[in-house]
Amino acid sequence: MLYLPHAAAAQRMTTDELRAHFLVSDLFVSGAIALRLVDLDRVVLGGVVPLTEPLRLEAPEALRANAFCERRELGVLNTGGAGHVMVDGTRHDMLAHEVLYVGRGTTEVAFASADASAPARYYLVSYPAHASYPTRLMRAQDADVLELGSTERANKRLVRRYIHAGGAASCQLVMGVTTLEPGSVWNTMPTHTHARRTEVYLYFGLPRDAMVVHLMGEPTETRSLIVRDGDVALSPGWSIHSGCGTEAYAFCWAMGGENQDYADMQMVGMEEIR
């Protein structure tokens, strides 16, 4: 379990301490499943990169469950090559930027790649669930799309909502992908916080020589994390979550908490940020 510090403690942290507490790296390991349990509403984050053989998702000891989804729901985003996910015997073929919702009570989940030389790269987000909803594959054309920002402000972007009240139904998980247009580098600015939800950002689509400066912290006590492809930034309810990259990129945002209202946020005025 990764425990996050409170806001006052974050104000006094060094770069290494901030990265140790608010950044999850090394999730995507060739031929393996990597999982991290975090105390942000008990979210489990994971990375799966199958090669020639499928990889089966098992419940880690920390969950004390017979199956990973015994008491949990799961969102799966493919950020790599073509592949498929087997869910209780049903095959779901997935391309890049497609999302699969897996409901509570599922007993078997396994991941595979179509081509080991260009493997699928699955990102997992799982929250506890008190109700069961059907497994559903959401393709890019199935998502609810929002066009936000402008070229003048270098933040023109497409927000695709996959798991939400109007898309794939879930207990508490809300999940989508934001893609920045070429020439745009800012995400979620003007920024905001969430008093009733926590959020995690997976940054992807970044070449090796690119990075994003992810802004976090209280609006008047901002801190930054340098993040690269495959890194996940953790955002408690008191923290802003925004970023500026060296070039265009994509990120997967996922939330869990008291509600699924996409607009439930506390906007932060540009003049308030310090």
N, C-alpha and C positions, 0 to 999 in steps of 0.2 A: 504494500500500500504506500503510495506517495501522498504525504500530507502537506498541504499548502499552508504557509504562514499567513497571519492576519496583515491588514494593511499597514499598521504602524511598523511592523517588523520589516516589511518590504522596503520601507523608506531608507533603512540603514544597511541594506545588503550590497555586497560587492557584485561585480559582473558575474563571477563564478557562482556565487550563491544564488543570484537571480536565475541563472541558467539551470542550476541544479533543481530548483523548486518549481519553475514555471515553464520549462521547456522539456519536451520529450523527443529524443532523437534515436536513431538506430532502430527504427521499427521494421524497416524493410531489409530482410536478410534473405539472400538467395537460397531457395530450397527449405525454408523454415517458416514457422509461425512465431511471432513475438507479441507478447501481451503486456500491458501496463495497467494496473489498477490504481485509480486516483480518487481522492476523497471529495472531488467536485461532484456531489450527488451520486457518488460511487460509480462513476463512469469507468468503463474498461475500454482502452484504446488498443488497437492491434494492427499489425502489418502481416500480410501473407504473400509470399512470392513462390508459388509452386513451379517446379521445373518439369522433369519427366514423369514424376509420380504425383498423384493428388495428395493434398494435405488435409487431414481431418482435424476439426476444431474440438478440442477436449476441454472440459471444465478444469481450470487450475484449482489446486488445493484450497486457495484462499476463498473460493466461492462456496465450498462445502456443498456441491451439487452433483447429481448423477450425470447431468448434461449441461452444457454451457448455457443453453436457453431455458433451463428448467424454471427459473424465476426471472428471466431477462428477455428483453427484445434487442434486436441487432440490426444495425444499418451497415451495408457493405457498398463501398464505392470502388469501382475499378479505375485505376489511374494509369494502367499499362496496356499490354497487348491483349488480344482476344483470349477468352477463357470461359469456363462455366463453373457454376456452383451447384452442388447437389444438396437439396434440402428434403430430408425424409423421403428419398427415392425419386424426387422430381428434379429434372435438370433445367437450369436456368442459364442460357448462354448470355455472356456479358461482354460488351465492348467498352472502350474507354469512355468515361463520363456517364456511365450508367450506374444506377443505384438499385440495390435489392434490399427490401425490408423483410426480416425474418421474425416471426412472432413468438411470443412466450409459449413454452410447451413443446417446441421443436426438439427432437431428440438427436438428429444427426445432421451435421453440416460439414461439407468437404469442398475444397477448392482445387481447381485444375487450370492449367494453361493449355492453349491450343498449340503453341509452338515454344519449346524451351529456349530457343535462341532469342525470342522476343516475348518473355513471359508476362502473364497478367500480374498486376500489382494491386492487391486488394487492401483497402483501408477499412478497418472495423471500428465502429463506435457502438457501445452497448450500455444501456441503462437498466436498472431494475424496473420490472413491470408488474402491475397488479391486475392486469387484464390481458386477454389474448386477442390478437388481430391477425388476419390472414397474411401469409407470405405474398409479396407482390413485387414484381420486377418493374422498375420505372426507367424507360428509355429517355433520351434527351428530349424527344418530341412530346413526351408525356408530362414534362415538368411545367410548372407555372413559371413563366418568364417575366422578369421585371427589367426594364432598361433604365439605368440610373446614371447620374453624373454627366459630365461634359468633357469634350476635348480641351476646352479652355482651362478647366481646372485639373486636367490630367487624371481624371477619375471616371472616365466613361467605361461602363461595365455592364455585363449581363448577369443577373442573379436568377439562377434556376432553383426553384423549390421542389424537392422530390418528396420527402417525408414531412407532411404537415396536414393541417385540418382539411385542406382541399385536395390533397393528393393521396399518397399511400397512408392509410390510417395507422395510428400508433397510440401507445399508452401515454408516453411523455416525450419520446425522442422527436426532435425537429432537425431536419438535415437537408442541406443543399450545397450547391457549388456556385461560386462567383468567378467569372472569367473577365479579366481586364482586356480592353481593346488595345491593339498596337499603339504605342505612344502614350498610353495611360499607365500610371504607376501607383496611384494612391488608392487604398481601399478603406471603406467605412470612415470617410472624412467629409463632413462633420461627424464626429464620433459620438458614442453613447455608452451607457452602462446598463446592466440588467439587475434590478433589485430582487426579482423573483426567479431568476434562472442563471445557470452558469453556462459557459460556452467554451468550445475548443476549436482551434483553427489548424487545419493541415495545409501547409503551403506546398504546392507542387507545380510542375511545368516549368521549373527553373533550370537553366543550364548550369554546369558546374562552376562557371565563373560569375554567376549572378547571385544576388542576395536580396533580402527584404529587411528593412529596419522596422521591426514590430514594436509599436508603442503600447505600453501597459501602465498600470498603476492608477491611483486616484487622479481625477482630472487636474488637480492642482499640485500633484506630486508625481509627475510622469517619469517613467523609466523606459529603457529600450532593451530589446533583444535582437541580436543579429541572427536571422534564421535563413536556412537554405532548403533546397529541395528535400521534401520528406520530413521536415521538422514540424512538430505540433506545439503551438503556443496555448497555454492554459489560462483561462480568464475567469476568476471569481466574480461574484456579483458586484463588488465594489470597484472593479477595474475596467478602464476603457480597453478597447481592442481595435487597433487600427494599424496601418503600415504603409510604407513607401518603398518600392523596389527599384533596382537598377535597370529593370526593363519589365515589360508586361508579364503576367503570371496568372495562376489560378489558385484558389484556395477553397477547401471544403469547410464549411461552418456547421457545427452541430451543437444543439442545446438540450438540456434537460432541466426540469424544475417544476414549478407549481402550475404552469399553464403552457399552451402551445400557440399563444397569440403572437404572431410575428411582429406586430407593432408595439408590443409591451416592452418599451425601453425608455430610458431617461436620457434625452438629448443633452449634449454638452455644447454650449456656445463656443465659437472660436475664440472669443475674448476671455473665456474661463480657463483655457488650457495653459498650464505652466510646466 
